[in-house]
Amino acid sequence: MLGPVFLLVALVLYVILVVVLKSGVLDSLIQGGRTWERGSTAARIRAFGFTIVAVLSIMGTALGVEAIVEAI
């Protein structure tokens, strides 16, 4: 558990997520149709929520791929 397959998949997904976010593809989703003041409480809560979702999705996918690879 948490072997090299997990680490490889997690790193690849992290890099993909960073590239997608930097390219501005998800800006409308992140903004939620509103313009947030930088540093406001609502913006911080939204950023924290997206961080939790991103970490859970990366870890879940990496664990799933590792389980599939180990089962084969």
C-alpha positions as CSV (number, residue, x, y, z in Angstrom):
1,M,0.0,0.0,0.0
2,L,1.2,3.5,-0.9
3,G,3.9,2.1,-3.1
4,P,5.6,3.5,-6.2
5,V,2.4,3.2,-8.3
6,F,0.5,5.4,-5.8
7,L,3.3,8.0,-5.8
8,L,3.6,8.1,-9.5
9,V,-0.1,8.5,-10.1
10,A,-0.5,11.1,-7.4
11,L,2.4,13.1,-8.8
12,V,1.1,12.9,-12.4
13,L,-2.4,14.0,-11.3
14,Y,-1.0,16.8,-9.3
15,V,1.0,18.1,-12.2
16,I,-2.1,17.8,-14.5
17,L,-4.2,19.7,-11.9
18,V,-1.6,22.5,-11.7
19,V,-1.3,22.8,-15.5
20,V,-5.1,22.9,-15.8
21,L,-5.5,25.5,-13.1
22,K,-2.7,27.7,-14.4
23,S,-4.2,27.6,-17.9
24,G,-7.4,29.2,-16.6
25,V,-9.7,26.4,-17.8
26,L,-11.5,26.1,-14.5
27,D,-11.7,29.8,-13.6
28,S,-15.4,30.0,-14.0
29,L,-16.0,27.0,-11.8
30,I,-13.6,28.3,-9.2
31,Q,-15.2,31.8,-9.3
32,G,-18.7,30.3,-9.1
33,G,-20.1,33.2,-11.2
34,R,-19.0,35.8,-8.8
35,T,-16.0,38.0,-8.4
36,W,-14.3,37.4,-5.0
37,E,-12.3,39.9,-3.2
38,R,-8.8,38.6,-2.7
39,G,-8.3,37.5,0.9
40,S,-11.9,37.7,1.9
41,T,-13.4,35.0,4.1
42,A,-15.7,33.7,1.4
43,A,-12.7,33.3,-1.0
44,R,-10.6,31.5,1.6
45,I,-13.4,29.1,2.4
46,R,-14.0,28.4,-1.3
47,A,-10.3,27.9,-1.9
48,F,-10.0,25.6,1.2
49,G,-13.0,23.5,-0.1
50,F,-11.5,23.1,-3.6
51,T,-8.2,22.1,-1.9
52,I,-9.9,19.4,0.0
53,V,-11.8,18.1,-3.1
54,A,-8.5,18.1,-5.1
55,V,-6.6,16.2,-2.4
56,L,-9.4,13.6,-2.0
57,S,-9.7,13.1,-5.7
58,I,-6.0,12.7,-6.3
59,M,-5.6,10.3,-3.4
60,G,-8.7,8.3,-4.3
61,T,-7.7,7.9,-7.9
62,A,-4.1,7.0,-7.0
63,L,-5.3,4.4,-4.4
64,G,-7.8,3.0,-7.0
65,V,-5.1,2.7,-9.7
66,E,-2.7,1.1,-7.2
67,A,-5.3,-1.4,-6.1
68,I,-6.1,-2.3,-9.7
69,V,-2.3,-2.7,-10.5
70,E,-1.7,-4.9,-7.5
71,A,-4.7,-7.1,-8.3
72,I,-3.5,-7.9,-11.7
